Amino acid sequence: MSAFACDLLIVIVNFRTPEIVVECLESLLPELRDTNAQVTVVDNASGDGSVPMLRTWLAAHGSPAQISLIESAENAGFAAGNNIGIRSSKARSYLLLNSDTLVRPAAIRTLLDAQRSHPKAGLISPRLEWPDGRAQESCFSYHTPASELMAAAQTAAVDRWLKKYAVGRPVQDVVTSPQWTSFACVLIRHEVFEQVGLLDEGYFMYFEDVAFCRQAREAGWDIVNVPQARVVHLRGGSSPVKARVQARKRLPKYFYESRTRYFFQTYGWAGLTAANVMWWLGRVVSKARQLLGRSDKASIQRQWLDIWTNWTAPLRNYTHPQS
C-alpha cells in the first residue's frame, strides 16, 4: 500500500478572491480527469464571504474526494497558507498554484512529464502568460546589492554596466534552469520539502519563492522552467503591490519586511546594509537624470525610508494586515 494519499496535491490559497478562485478551479477541473490528484483550497481567514461562496461552488461542481476547502484561523501570509495545504495530505508532488491563474490545456501533464524527464529537478515551473498569450517574466537570477542599484537607477547605462546582475531573465522558448522561478505556479517534489522543510513563514508575502529556491539549489536540486506548459497569470489577485508599484504609491510594510529578511538571510548584516546603500546610490543616479530633464522611472512613495524596515531586527515577525 502506498504511503502517499495521491500522486499530486494542488494547493490554492485564497484571500478575498473567491471569484477568481472559482475561475481557476474551472480551468483546472478538466485537467484532473483520470489523474490521482487532489486539490486543497486554503482560505486565509478572508472574513468576507469567500468560504460560503466557495462551498456553494464545490457542492455544485467539486468532488469531495478530489477538492477540499480548509479554513485557516488567521491570515499568516502566502507561505503559511501554502504550508497549511501542503501539510493536509502526503503527495508525491505538490503544485502551488496562485488564485489568479488559469491553467491552459495539458499544462499539468506537461509539468509532470518534465518532472519524470529531469530527475534532479526539484522545482518545475511553466511559462506564465497574459490571457492574450503574451509571455510574462517568470525566471530570475538572485537579488543582490548590485541588482538593487539597477532597480533604483532605472538607467540604461547602469543596466548595461551591471547586466550580469539583472534579476529578470529573458523569456525563452526552450527548457531553462534559472536560479529561481515564480511561485505563481510551481511543481515541487515531496523530497525537496523533506530535505529543506516547508516555506519560511517569516515571509508574509514576497521573497519566499526566491528564498525557497535558494535553499533547494543549495541542497543540490535544479530549478527547471518548461515553456511548453502554459499558465495564465492575471497578477495581483490578493496583493496590491504590483498596482501600487505602477501608481508609484507606498508599498505595504510586509513587502519591505520580506526584502530585509531575504537580504539578511542571504548576505548577512553587511549584505543587507550594502543592498540599501546601493539602492540609495541608484536613486542618486535617477535624480541626476531628472536634472537633465529625464523622467523619474524609479520613484515609489517613501521607499527611501521603507527599505530600512526591520534593519535593526531583520528576522522580526509581525501580525500583518493585508493592505
Disulfide bonds with the S-S distance in Angstrom:
none
